Amino acid sequence: TRVCFPVTIPFYQIIIDETHHVAADSYQSVLRHFADARVLGVTATPDRADQKSLGDHFDDVAFEITLPELIRDGYLAPIRVRVCDVSINLSNVAIRGGDFDAVASGDALEPVLSRIIDQIQQFGKKKTLVFLPLIGTSKQMQAMMVARGINARHVDGTSEDRQETLEWFRTSTQAVLCNAMLLTEGYDEPSIDTIVCLRPTKSRALYTQIVGRGTRLCEGKDQLLILDFL
């Protein structure tokens, strides 16, 4: 995508949210165009899986606060992790671009989806968000849940009913939403109290973003539960 700017408008300050993306060409084209602007970047995940340094784009860290500090000070929900007794074999999953291959990850999950659903039924709380590596795997898991009487839906980047599905999830009192890596950033639903990450990843930033979907405070929510299958 070619980005065009009117040359008559000078911007002297640029604030970048999710600034771990700043190394991307699209971001750099903006910053090069406004080369005289002061730049402030904010992010909850100040690192990248490709090991590109944010220090190449910023002079210093103006302020930093950690996840444990935010929990301690009452800004985020406490986190509890339950390691689930399901063995997922990742030994044959190739690494591509520095992370687990999505297709092979989906293949590794399929044999144990039923047992994973058992654990979600047993330990999941009121509102569960599930991350899966493939659209097909996410749809398969949602269909298996519905067959068991679980109030579950699926959403991905091609879903025409995305807004309707997210509104259903927001207003439901007991629900599971399966998604194929769509809701990792920019999705804010404070009532989520259970996170299930079934997308194997070597990226600390990606995993932190996934967990962060459930750390918002909400009335009646005393903690975030992470069901750990990986």
TORLUM-551039 format. One record per residue: residue number from 1; residue in one letter; chain; x, y, z of N, C-alpha, C, O in turn. Coordinates in pm, whole numbers, plus 50000, padded with zeros to 5 digits. Atoms other than C-alpha are relative to their C-alpha. Layout:
BEGIN
ATOM|NUM|A|A|X|Y|Z|X|Y|Z|X|Y|Z|X|Y|Z
...
This chain:
BEGIN
ATOM|1|T|A|50085|49881|50000|50000|50000|50000|50089|50124|50000|50180|50135|50082
ATOM|2|R|A|49923|49877|50007|50139|50338|49902|49930|50106|50085|49811|50130|50069
ATOM|3|V|A|50055|49898|49912|50088|50609|50166|50037|50136|49945|50155|50163|49922
ATOM|4|C|A|49976|49867|50053|50049|50966|50036|49959|50104|50104|49857|50088|50171
ATOM|5|F|A|50027|49896|49901|50059|51279|50254|49996|50136|49931|50075|50162|49841
ATOM|6|P|A|49996|49863|50049|49966|51640|50179|50121|50071|50058|50139|50075|50180
ATOM|7|V|A|49874|49943|49954|50298|51823|50196|49981|50130|50076|50076|50180|50138
ATOM|8|T|A|50023|49869|49938|50136|52140|50330|49969|49990|50149|49961|50093|50216
ATOM|9|I|A|50037|50015|49858|50049|51992|50674|50121|49948|50078|50156|49831|50065
ATOM|10|P|A|49888|50048|49919|50346|51978|50913|49952|49946|50135|49881|50016|50208
ATOM|11|F|A|50029|50055|49868|50306|51747|51213|50130|49998|50080|50233|49951|50033
ATOM|12|Y|A|49879|49986|49920|50549|51813|51496|50005|49901|50117|50105|49892|50187
ATOM|13|Q|A|49997|50105|49898|50446|51535|51734|49918|49882|49951|49806|49898|49904
ATOM|14|I|A|50066|50123|50042|50356|51175|51653|49998|49904|50118|50102|49877|50178
ATOM|15|I|A|50014|50100|49893|50221|50927|51911|49961|49868|49935|49862|49860|49863
ATOM|16|I|A|50020|50131|50060|50240|50561|51812|49953|49901|50106|50027|49872|50200
ATOM|17|D|A|50047|50108|49913|50024|50304|51991|50047|49867|49941|50074|49857|49821
ATOM|18|E|A|49946|50130|50042|50134|49938|51975|50133|50021|49926|50154|49971|49816
ATOM|19|T|A|49880|49952|50069|50474|50083|51896|50104|49892|49973|50207|49920|49911
ATOM|20|H|A|49910|50109|50039|50644|49743|51874|49993|49975|49849|50077|49904|49794
ATOM|21|H|A|50010|50013|50146|50526|49764|51510|50081|50106|49926|50078|50110|49803
ATOM|22|V|A|49938|49882|50062|50739|50074|51446|50104|49964|49894|50131|50046|49806
ATOM|23|A|A|49897|50038|50098|51004|49881|51249|49941|49966|49864|50016|49952|49767
ATOM|24|A|A|50063|50034|50127|50750|49800|50976|50018|50113|49899|50026|50230|49937
ATOM|25|D|A|49979|49900|50105|50796|49979|50642|49892|50106|49998|49920|50224|49975
ATOM|26|S|A|50109|49903|50003|50454|50141|50663|50016|50108|50107|49991|50226|50083
ATOM|27|Y|A|49975|49904|49893|50538|50303|50997|50119|50089|49965|50117|50210|49986
ATOM|28|Q|A|49880|49925|50030|50882|50406|50877|49976|50103|49890|50040|50208|49889
ATOM|29|S|A|50029|49903|50106|50740|50577|50568|49937|50126|50057|49964|50236|50011
ATOM|30|V|A|50061|49884|49934|50531|50802|50793|50106|50080|50074|50112|50203|50062
ATOM|31|L|A|49899|49930|49920|50822|50883|51023|50104|50069|49912|50153|50176|49946
ATOM|32|R|A|49905|49935|50091|51053|50957|50731|49939|50126|49941|50009|50226|49921
ATOM|33|H|A|50066|49884|50059|50796|51195|50584|49999|50117|50097|50021|50232|50059
ATOM|34|F|A|50002|49895|49897|50768|51386|50912|50128|49990|50084|50123|49968|50205
ATOM|35|A|A|49870|50026|49937|51137|51365|50993|50031|50094|50115|50113|50060|50200
ATOM|36|D|A|49973|49902|49894|51132|51674|51219|49909|49983|50121|49925|50054|50221
ATOM|37|A|A|50096|50018|49890|50852|51546|51443|50062|49927|50117|50150|49842|50100
ATOM|38|R|A|49964|50077|49881|50904|51430|51800|49906|49880|50007|49787|49891|49977
ATOM|39|V|A|50077|50125|50004|50787|51070|51841|49993|49940|50140|50094|49922|50207
ATOM|40|L|A|50025|50071|49874|50633|50907|52149|49937|49866|49966|49834|49862|49899
ATOM|41|G|A|50056|50133|50024|50574|50531|52138|49952|49937|50129|50021|49945|50231
ATOM|42|V|A|50054|50070|49882|50357|50336|52381|49961|49858|49960|49906|49836|49852
ATOM|43|T|A|50033|50140|50027|50313|49959|52402|50009|49920|50129|50084|49954|50220
ATOM|44|A|A|49991|50092|49887|50252|49682|52651|50104|49891|49975|50140|49817|50067
ATOM|45|T|A|49906|50107|50037|50498|49457|52464|50116|50060|49923|50118|50055|49800
ATOM|46|P|A|49891|49929|50067|50821|49645|52390|50111|49909|49948|50229|49935|49971
ATOM|47|D|A|49901|50085|50065|50993|49363|52204|49936|49937|49878|49815|49941|49860
ATOM|48|R|A|50047|50059|50125|50966|49183|51873|50057|49861|49984|50170|49834|50026
ATOM|49|A|A|49954|50137|50021|50990|48817|51775|50117|49994|49903|50198|49901|49908
ATOM|50|D|A|49891|50002|50096|51227|48909|51491|50128|50063|50056|50227|50078|49984
ATOM|51|Q|A|49882|49947|49930|51470|49061|51746|50043|50138|49952|50150|50185|49991
ATOM|52|K|A|49967|49863|50036|51466|49404|51579|49984|50089|50122|49887|50079|50196
ATOM|53|S|A|49997|49920|49877|51550|49660|51844|49919|50129|49985|49935|50202|49888
ATOM|54|L|A|50072|49873|49999|51310|49942|51929|50096|50115|50031|50065|50231|50003
ATOM|55|G|A|49900|49898|49973|51621|50127|52044|50056|50064|49875|50118|50170|49882
ATOM|56|D|A|49957|49940|50125|51699|50189|51678|49909|50115|49959|49943|50193|49870
ATOM|57|H|A|50100|49901|50041|51392|50415|51662|49967|50100|50110|49902|50201|50084
ATOM|58|F|A|50028|49911|49888|51376|50578|52006|50128|50026|50078|50215|49940|50088
ATOM|59|D|A|49879|49961|49928|51635|50764|52212|50007|49939|50140|50114|49898|50184
ATOM|60|D|A|49998|50053|49864|51530|50645|52558|49859|49961|50043|49761|49990|49975
ATOM|61|V|A|50128|50040|49941|51254|50499|52775|49956|50110|50096|50023|50137|50196
ATOM|62|A|A|50049|49890|49917|51048|50782|52924|49934|49948|50128|49945|50010|50233
ATOM|63|F|A|50070|50055|49884|50843|50561|53158|49976|49853|49976|49947|49810|49864
ATOM|64|E|A|50024|50144|50011|50806|50192|53229|49930|49950|50125|49966|49988|50237
ATOM|65|I|A|50065|50066|49887|50570|49990|53448|49972|49856|49958|49934|49831|49844
ATOM|66|T|A|50012|50141|50034|50547|49612|53463|49860|49947|50029|49782|50010|50101
ATOM|67|L|A|50129|50065|49977|50247|49379|53457|49978|49969|50148|49870|49998|50200
ATOM|68|P|A|50021|50024|49856|50302|49266|53821|49973|50129|50079|49894|50128|50173
ATOM|69|E|A|50025|49873|49931|50315|49631|53930|49858|50048|49977|49794|50098|50069
ATOM|70|L|A|50137|49958|50031|49987|49708|53754|49897|49915|50074|49793|49965|50117
ATOM|71|I|A|50088|50087|49923|49825|49406|53920|50004|50038|50148|49900|50048|50213
ATOM|72|R|A|49983|49963|49859|49967|49502|54261|49928|50130|50033|49869|50142|50141
ATOM|73|D|A|50061|49869|49975|49838|49859|54228|49852|50006|49965|49789|50111|49977
ATOM|74|G|A|50144|50007|50019|49490|49744|54131|49949|50045|49864|49829|50070|49848
ATOM|75|Y|A|50042|49957|50133|49487|49843|53763|49964|49884|49908|49893|49902|49810
ATOM|76|L|A|50028|50119|50080|49473|49488|53624|49961|49885|50092|49992|49886|50211
ATOM|77|A|A|50046|50114|49922|49319|49161|53737|50116|49906|50033|50203|49884|49949
ATOM|78|P|A|49901|50104|49967|49536|48907|53923|49987|49882|49904|49879|49853|49855
ATOM|79|I|A|49997|50111|50095|49637|48610|53707|50026|49869|50073|50118|49859|50155
ATOM|80|R|A|49978|50135|49948|49604|48244|53802|50015|49906|49881|49937|49913|49786
ATOM|81|V|A|49974|50093|50110|49743|47970|53577|49972|49858|50046|50018|49816|50151
ATOM|82|R|A|50023|50142|49973|49615|47614|53570|50060|49920|49884|50015|49930|49771
ATOM|83|V|A|49938|50085|50102|49839|47370|53383|49912|49877|49981|49888|49801|50075
ATOM|84|C|A|50097|50106|50027|49605|47122|53215|50068|49872|49955|50173|49873|49891
ATOM|85|D|A|49942|50132|50024|49668|46752|53180|49963|49951|49860|49891|49853|49844
ATOM|86|V|A|50017|50041|50139|49665|46733|52801|50134|50015|49932|50194|50122|49934
ATOM|87|S|A|49868|49998|50063|49979|46643|52609|49985|50030|49851|49925|49953|49777
ATOM|88|I|A|50001|49962|50140|50018|46827|52277|50140|49983|49945|50234|50046|49992
ATOM|89|N|A|49868|50033|50055|50304|46691|52067|50040|50102|49894|49984|50104|49784
ATOM|90|L|A|49952|49897|50094|50489|46980|51901|50132|49962|49936|50194|50044|49869
ATOM|91|S|A|49867|50040|50047|50798|46778|51809|50011|50003|49848|50120|50023|49794
ATOM|92|N|A|49998|49999|50146|50700|46764|51441|49956|50133|49940|49940|50144|49818
ATOM|93|V|A|50044|49869|50048|50592|47130|51417|50123|50081|49960|50209|50109|50044
ATOM|94|A|A|49885|49924|50052|50838|47323|51200|49997|50144|50051|49892|50197|50086
ATOM|95|I|A|49987|49859|49966|50965|47670|51287|50018|50079|49871|50111|50053|49794
ATOM|96|R|A|49993|49917|50121|50901|47927|51014|49991|50146|50042|49901|50186|50116
ATOM|97|G|A|49999|49858|49965|50988|48294|51042|50020|50022|50149|49975|50123|50203
ATOM|98|G|A|49972|49985|49858|51103|48237|51400|49891|49952|50092|49903|49965|50214
ATOM|99|D|A|50108|50047|49915|50777|48085|51523|49943|49869|49945|49973|49829|49833
ATOM|100|F|A|50060|50127|50040|50577|47762|51511|49912|50017|49877|49833|50111|49869
ATOM|101|D|A|50081|49996|50120|50420|47692|51172|49853|49980|50035|49817|49887|50108
ATOM|102|A|A|50141|50001|49962|50045|47760|51194|49929|49873|49953|49850|49815|50028
ATOM|103|V|A|50068|50118|50054|49933|47472|50970|50037|49875|50080|49950|49797|50118
ATOM|104|A|A|49955|50116|49922|50144|47214|51153|49949|50007|50143|49919|49904|50204
ATOM|105|S|A|50054|49985|49865|50028|47357|51487|49854|49954|50005|49812|49888|50100
ATOM|106|G|A|50139|50045|50006|49667|47303|51383|49989|49850|49991|49902|49790|50055
ATOM|107|D|A|49999|50146|50012|49744|46945|51283|50031|49934|50135|49973|49830|50168
ATOM|108|A|A|49963|50057|49870|49903|46883|51625|49887|50011|50100|49877|49928|50191
ATOM|109|L|A|50110|49979|49905|49596|47016|51805|49882|49907|49977|49818|49862|50072
ATOM|110|E|A|50124|50070|50033|49324|46823|51622|49978|49871|50079|49865|49846|50122
ATOM|111|P|A|50025|50126|49928|49380|46483|51794|49957|50018|50145|49900|49927|50204
ATOM|112|V|A|50028|49982|49857|49337|46636|52141|49895|50108|50027|49876|50148|50142
ATOM|113|L|A|50101|49895|49980|49062|46895|52083|49891|49956|50098|49847|50035|50181
ATOM|114|S|A|50106|50048|49911|48805|46679|52260|50043|50007|50146|49965|50048|50232
ATOM|115|R|A|49950|49996|49862|49021|46650|52572|50019|50144|50048|49998|50175|50165
ATOM|116|I|A|49988|49860|49964|49092|47022|52565|49864|50057|50039|49852|50132|50136
ATOM|117|I|A|50135|49953|49968|48719|47091|52560|49954|49946|50135|49887|50016|50210
ATOM|118|D|A|50031|50055|49867|48679|46859|52859|50053|50092|50109|49982|50122|50205
ATOM|119|Q|A|49936|49916|49899|48921|47079|53054|49934|50138|50007|49916|50193|50116
ATOM|120|I|A|50067|49869|50001|48753|47402|52945|49864|49989|50069|49826|50077|50146
ATOM|121|Q|A|50129|50020|49934|48416|47263|53053|50017|49988|50151|49935|50039|50228
ATOM|122|Q|A|49981|50026|49857|48557|47157|53389|50051|50123|50076|50006|50151|50187
ATOM|123|F|A|49931|49896|49924|48770|47457|53480|49971|50143|49953|49993|50238|50028
ATOM|124|G|A|50026|49866|50053|48667|47751|53259|49897|50073|50084|49810|50011|50146
ATOM|125|K|A|50092|49920|49918|48482|48035|53427|49882|50046|49914|49823|49964|49843
ATOM|126|K|A|50122|49956|50068|48207|48252|53277|50022|50033|49852|49939|49999|49768
ATOM|127|K|A|49981|49951|50137|48359|48400|52963|50141|49966|49953|50239|50022|50002
ATOM|128|T|A|49872|50057|50043|48636|48217|52778|50034|50042|49857|49952|50029|49767
ATOM|129|L|A|49950|49963|50133|48842|48347|52484|50109|49900|49963|50207|49884|50036
ATOM|130|V|A|49908|50104|50044|49027|48077|52288|50072|50045|49873|50009|50089|49777
ATOM|131|F|A|49919|49965|50116|49314|48147|52047|50049|49874|49932|50106|49786|49997
ATOM|132|L|A|49958|50116|50077|49381|47894|51771|50080|50045|49877|50066|50159|49833
ATOM|133|P|A|49911|49958|50107|49634|47891|51485|49936|50010|49862|49987|50080|49775
ATOM|134|L|A|50061|50006|50132|49396|47824|51193|49849|50024|50008|49785|49991|50108
ATOM|135|I|A|50145|49980|50007|49044|47924|51087|49929|49865|50007|49830|49850|50079
ATOM|136|G|A|50065|50131|50002|48958|47560|51017|50000|49935|50137|49900|49876|50177
ATOM|137|T|A|49990|50059|49866|49078|47446|51359|49905|50070|50097|49842|50006|50180
ATOM|138|S|A|50090|49924|49913|48885|47724|51531|49854|49963|49974|49777|49946|50068
ATOM|139|K|A|50138|50039|50035|48564|47637|51344|49970|49858|50048|49860|49829|50095
ATOM|140|Q|A|50019|50138|49955|48614|47268|51424|49977|49995|50151|49888|49925|50198
ATOM|141|M|A|50015|49999|49855|48656|47339|51794|49866|50058|50041|49801|50006|50132
ATOM|142|Q|A|50130|49938|49968|48351|47566|51801|49885|49902|49973|49792|49892|50052
ATOM|143|A|A|50105|50096|50033|48139|47299|51629|49994|49887|50102|49886|49843|50139
ATOM|144|M|A|49996|50106|49899|48253|47034|51877|49941|50050|50133|49873|49975|50203
ATOM|145|M|A|50056|49944|49877|48163|47265|52166|49848|50011|49991|49777|49976|50085
ATOM|146|V|A|50145|49987|50017|47817|47338|52027|49933|49864|50010|49824|49852|50067
ATOM|147|A|A|50056|50135|49994|47758|46964|51987|49988|49950|50143|49907|49862|50173
ATOM|148|R|A|50006|50037|49858|47821|46935|52362|49907|50092|50080|49896|50079|50201
ATOM|149|G|A|50091|49910|49931|47573|47209|52442|50065|50125|50056|50004|50197|50135
ATOM|150|I|A|49929|49881|49953|47834|47480|52506|49961|50119|49913|49953|50108|49791
ATOM|151|N|A|50034|49876|50071|47738|47836|52410|50129|50057|49941|50200|50133|50007
ATOM|152|A|A|49871|49965|50061|48025|47892|52164|49980|50052|49859|49889|50010|49787
ATOM|153|R|A|49997|49949|50137|48096|48089|51848|50143|50015|49954|50238|50008|50033
ATOM|154|H|A|49868|49981|50062|48385|48145|51610|50004|50134|49929|49902|50182|49879
ATOM|155|V|A|49981|49877|50077|48528|48462|51458|50141|50001|49943|50235|49955|50008
ATOM|156|D|A|49868|49983|50060|48815|48534|51220|49996|50124|49910|49894|50192|49901
ATOM|157|G|A|49990|49879|50080|48932|48806|50984|49908|50004|49880|49887|50111|49823
ATOM|158|T|A|50090|50004|50115|48695|48693|50708|49853|49996|50041|49766|49995|49954
ATOM|159|S|A|50138|50014|49952|48382|48673|50926|49917|50125|49967|49951|50235|50010
ATOM|160|E|A|50087|49887|50033|48105|48893|50785|49916|50044|50120|49870|50157|50125
ATOM|161|D|A|50080|49968|49882|47922|48878|51119|50088|50033|50120|50049|50008|50234
ATOM|162|R|A|49904|49977|49892|48225|48989|51323|49941|50088|50111|49946|50051|50228
ATOM|163|Q|A|50053|49909|49899|48058|49281|51498|49884|49937|50078|49873|49954|50199
ATOM|164|E|A|50111|50069|49934|47746|49076|51571|50052|49896|50099|50000|49883|50210
ATOM|165|T|A|49943|50103|49914|47958|48795|51716|50064|50061|50124|50047|50010|50234
ATOM|166|L|A|49935|49935|49886|48161|49030|51937|49896|50059|50095|49915|50059|50217
ATOM|167|E|A|50106|49948|49915|47841|49192|52062|49931|49886|50076|49897|49901|50193
ATOM|168|W|A|50054|50119|49932|47699|48845|52139|50089|49961|50117|50040|49932|50226
ATOM|169|F|A|49907|50038|49895|48011|48766|52337|49997|50100|50116|50002|50061|50232
ATOM|170|R|A|50002|49896|49897|47998|49099|52523|49878|49986|50091|49889|50004|50212
ATOM|171|T|A|50124|50002|49923|47637|49051|52633|49967|49864|50060|49875|49854|50141
ATOM|172|S|A|50027|50134|49946|47650|48678|52710|50052|49989|50143|50152|50052|50179
ATOM|173|T|A|49954|50022|49863|47681|48564|53070|50085|49874|50013|50162|49861|50108
ATOM|174|Q|A|49921|50123|50000|47833|48223|52988|50027|49965|49854|49936|49924|49782
ATOM|175|A|A|49973|50016|50142|48011|48188|52656|50147|49969|49975|50234|50001|50056
ATOM|176|V|A|49864|50026|50048|48319|48068|52467|50010|50056|49859|49926|50029|49774
ATOM|177|L|A|49976|49945|50134|48458|48259|52169|50133|49946|49949|50238|49972|50007
ATOM|178|C|A|49880|50051|50065|48705|48077|51943|50040|50096|49889|49956|50141|49811
ATOM|179|N|A|49956|49911|50107|48918|48294|51718|50134|49952|49944|50216|49895|50015
ATOM|180|A|A|49877|50040|50067|49193|48232|51465|50094|50120|49994|50113|50181|49888
ATOM|181|M|A|49898|49897|49989|49448|48489|51586|49952|50136|49952|50031|50214|49899
ATOM|182|L|A|50054|49871|50040|49217|48784|51516|50005|50101|50113|50027|50220|50089
ATOM|183|L|A|50025|49909|49888|49178|48931|51864|50122|50019|50090|50107|50043|50210
ATOM|184|T|A|49879|49988|49918|49540|48953|51980|50029|50143|50040|50084|50167|50148
ATOM|185|E|A|49974|49859|49971|49559|49334|51965|49875|50083|49974|49796|50054|49884
ATOM|186|G|A|50106|49905|50026|49312|49617|51993|49860|49952|50036|49762|50020|50004
ATOM|187|Y|A|50131|50053|49959|49029|49404|52136|49988|50014|50150|50071|49963|50225
ATOM|188|D|A|50016|49970|49858|48897|49516|52473|49863|49954|50047|49762|50019|50020
ATOM|189|E|A|50124|50049|49938|48633|49309|52651|50031|49963|50145|50075|49851|50172
ATOM|190|P|A|49958|50021|49861|48684|49344|53029|49941|49878|50068|49999|49827|50164
ATOM|191|S|A|50067|50110|49931|48442|49063|53118|50066|49864|49975|50027|49765|50038
ATOM|192|I|A|49930|50126|50024|48676|48793|52978|50072|49957|50127|50154|50032|50180
ATOM|193|D|A|49936|50047|49876|48782|48583|53279|50080|49871|49981|50140|49822|50076
ATOM|194|T|A|49922|50120|50029|48940|48279|53108|50065|50014|49863|49998|50046|49764
ATOM|195|I|A|49927|49997|50127|49209|48272|52838|50056|49862|49973|50115|49799|50061
ATOM|196|V|A|49942|50126|50043|49305|47960|52644|50083|50028|49875|50028|50063|49771
ATOM|197|C|A|49911|49979|50115|49608|47995|52414|50039|49865|49942|50119|49792|50000
ATOM|198|L|A|49967|50124|50070|49622|47703|52171|50081|50029|49874|50090|49945|49784
ATOM|199|R|A|49912|49961|50109|49849|47889|51931|50143|49997|50054|50186|50095|50116
ATOM|200|P|A|49863|50005|49950|50203|47772|52014|50081|50117|49944|50072|50147|49825
ATOM|201|T|A|49920|49889|50048|50442|48065|51995|50130|50012|50079|50135|49980|50198
ATOM|202|K|A|49873|49968|49936|50803|48155|52070|50011|50149|50031|50111|50195|50086
ATOM|203|S|A|49997|49855|49985|50712|48523|52081|49942|50042|50136|49824|50022|50162
ATOM|204|R|A|50049|49949|49872|50690|48672|52429|49899|50113|49980|49801|50124|50054
ATOM|205|A|A|50091|49889|50027|50522|48980|52281|49861|49950|49961|49761|50000|50012
ATOM|206|L|A|50129|50054|50043|50248|48777|52111|49928|49936|50117|49808|49957|50136
ATOM|207|Y|A|50064|50066|49886|50184|48567|52421|49949|50103|50102|49841|50086|50158
ATOM|208|T|A|50043|49896|49907|50168|48879|52639|49875|50070|49950|49785|50101|50028
ATOM|209|Q|A|50120|49938|50057|49916|49035|52401|49878|49909|50020|49769|49957|50053
ATOM|210|I|A|50111|50095|49983|49702|48720|52418|49951|50001|50144|49831|50011|50169
ATOM|211|V|A|50037|49999|49858|49708|48711|52798|49933|50132|50036|49839|50136|50116
ATOM|212|G|A|50053|49868|49968|49636|49083|52807|49854|50020|49965|49790|50111|50018
ATOM|213|R|A|50143|49987|50033|49293|49032|52651|49912|49970|50120|49794|50005|50121
ATOM|214|G|A|50083|50035|49885|49180|48902|52988|50036|50070|50129|49980|50040|50234
ATOM|215|T|A|49953|49938|49876|49357|49129|53236|49922|50125|50040|49947|50181|50147
ATOM|216|R|A|50076|49882|49965|49108|49419|53228|49914|49973|50123|49868|49861|50145
ATOM|217|L|A|50086|50010|49883|48914|49486|53546|49854|50004|49957|49819|50069|49858
ATOM|218|C|A|50143|50002|50030|48540|49418|53548|49924|49965|50128|49971|49886|50209
ATOM|219|E|A|50083|50028|49883|48266|49414|53809|49966|49851|50006|49922|49793|49906
ATOM|220|G|A|50028|50142|49982|48223|49062|53948|50112|49907|49959|50098|49786|49970
ATOM|221|K|A|49885|50079|50044|48562|48945|53815|50114|50021|50098|50165|50132|50112
ATOM|222|D|A|49897|49986|49898|48819|48873|54083|50140|49962|49950|50239|49997|50013
ATOM|223|Q|A|49871|50040|50054|49095|48724|53864|49984|49949|49858|49873|49921|49812
ATOM|224|L|A|49997|50062|50133|49195|48602|53520|50057|49860|50015|50160|49840|50079
ATOM|225|L|A|49953|50139|50000|49232|48226|53475|50059|49969|49862|49993|49989|49760
ATOM|226|I|A|49939|50049|50123|49476|48099|53213|50005|49849|50007|50067|49792|50096
ATOM|227|L|A|49991|50146|50012|49424|47738|53112|50115|49969|49906|50108|49998|49787
ATOM|228|D|A|49874|50019|50073|49771|47630|52999|50010|49859|49947|50026|49763|50023
ATOM|229|F|A|49988|50129|50066|49784|47346|52747|50134|49984|49929|50163|49878|49875
ATOM|230|L|A|49877|50002|50080|50122|47435|52595|50124|50016|50085|50235|50017|50032
